[in-house]
């Protein structure tokens, strides 16, 4: 049976949106769902407990996993160096800043981990949980919570981790004698954030379909506008020109520019409109190139390249490989990492000077939809390395170390693989069919019998 045939509709958990409007689907495709509609009920998880299990990193003798070898890509090696099983509910957000990793979940605590060994340094405690988005810049940390507010923190990473809550946005006005809703407050879940460094502007996107711009210096909301016809799921900003990108469950990706005189934002381009909800965005900037990536519920990753002269974004194509919805994207250097409902993480590489992309590896370690990702560069002598952090609706948080080998080491790996018939067969099988997690497939099959 094809994997798509046993993917059925399921009920939503109590904290999700109310019943959503039906989404058009083709006869051969599964129902398209946004990432907020995928819950732990899909996986029939056991009741939560109050402790965590930390799996120690592999020993030095542990083998690295050799990715499929493609020409002209360099070889790529990866392994999972730590796996943490949390029991505070699903992890919804990950951020990396100044040697620290922050994770937000259904709990009101934001956990803090040390790079790269993921030793816990402490936590930040708020009065409201369900931390949907985390963003770090310098010693500042921004978190969004169930009460539809943003909290600003000052964090210090020294011998002992210290944190202090600086403010809550929007701030309570002393003019309000009786409690009432602030006109600056989002009316629904704040799903995403982006920070424009040059102007000190924090952007927040919400399921109430609006985007708000906050001036961090005086903690004021300087603009608020309806950006989409449905939930705003992701937002990124180009640090070179301040250009803002948003995506939504309405199937569109939009480009916005700030009008400095009025401190407002205007729509300059709609890049995509499709029946499939768009769940994730990533921006890749390098010398004279700018690529925008979007991940949608049909499993595709579309990308656009910015024209140097006009500044317009031209559609360059799409990356196909995930079997179900793409829920999260991260771009670092020429690599793009994508997490999907099919439980896998794919590593894509863009060829220098072209729009050609190839999938270097499929990381298959989670047993549930990969909900969020974060990644950072880790150089080791001449080898370019990356640390990738992933969280899944199986309530696990994993740390992956990835190494992209230079050409000379690539040849050594290729020669070694050629001497092993069994390894060649395994690589060929892996390329032909990047299989799903067996336990996850079994649960999908079992659940389909009750539809």
C-alpha positions, 0 to 999 in steps of 0.5 A: 500500500502506498504511504499516502493511502493510509493517511486519514483524517483525525480529530484535533486536540482541545487547544487547537483552532475550532473547526477549520474550513475544508481545503481542496484536495486532488484525488491522489493526495491526502487531506492538506493540514496546517502544522497547528492541526497535527497533534499528539493524538495522531501518534496515540502517545502515552500519558505525560509524566514529570521526568526527562530521560537523557540519552548519552552521546555515542562513544568515539567508536560509534559509526557515522552514518554515510549519506547517499553519494551524489555528484557533484555534491560533497559527501555528508556524514551525520549522527545523532549526538543526543536525544532527550525525551521530554514529558512536559508536552510537545515542543513547539519552538527552538532557538539558538543564541550565543552558545545556548539552545532554548526550547518552548513547549506546552509548559510555561517553562522555557528550557535552556541547554548548553551547546553542543552537549545539551547539558541543561543550564536552567529555565525561564518561568512565565505565568503562561505556557504553550510557547509557540515561538522563541527568538534570540538576538544578542542577550535578548530573548523573545517568547510568545505565550498562550495569553497571546502576549510577548515576553522579553528576557535578558539572558546571560551565559557565563559560569552560571546562567542568569535570566530576567524578564524585562517586559511583556508586550503589549504593556499594561496601560495605567489608564485602564482602570478596569481590565480590558483588551489592549488594542495592540494585543493579538487576538489569537496565538502568536505563531512566529516572530522575526527581528530586524536588527538595524531598526530594532523592530520585532515582527510578530505573526498570529493566527488572527491573520495580522502582523504587528511591528514592535519597536523594542527600544520603547516597547511600542507597537508601531504598526499592525496590519491584516496580512492574510486571509487565514492564519499567519504561520511564518515570518522572516526578514531580510537583514540587508534591506528590511524586506518582510516575508510572510506565509499563511494557511491561505496558501500565499507567500507575501512580500512587504516593505516598510514605509519609513515616513508613516512607519507602516508596511505595504504589500509589494508582491504575492509570490504564491497562491495555492490550495495547500497551506504554507507552513514555513519560510527560510531565507538564504543569503550569500554573496550577491544571492538571495533565495526564499524557501517555503514549505507547504502541506502538500510536501513541496518546498518552493523556492524563489531567487531575487533578481539583482537588478529589479529586486523581484523574486522569480520562482526557481522551482520546487524540492520534492521528497517529503511524503507529507506536510513540510512543517519547518525550514532552516537555511544555513550557508548553502544548506536547507534543512526541512522537517516534515510530518513524515517524521524525517529531516531532509538536508538539501544543498544548493549548487553554487551559481545555480538553482540546482538543489539536491538532497544530501541526506534523510535523517530518520530518527523521530517517530512523529511529525518534526515540528520545529528545527534550528541549526548553526554552523560548526567549523572544524579545521577544513571540514564544514560542520553543522549542529541541527536541533529538532523536536517532534510531536513524539515529544523528543528533542534531538541534536544532530552533528553534520559534516560536509567533507571536502573533495579529497575526503569525499573520494576516500569515502567513495573508494571505501564504499566501493569496496563494500558491496553491502554498503553499496546496496544499502545506499542504493536502497536508501536513495530509492526509498527513504522509508518512514519510521516503522512504528509511525507507519504501524500507528498510521495503519492502525488509526486508518482502520477506525476511520 
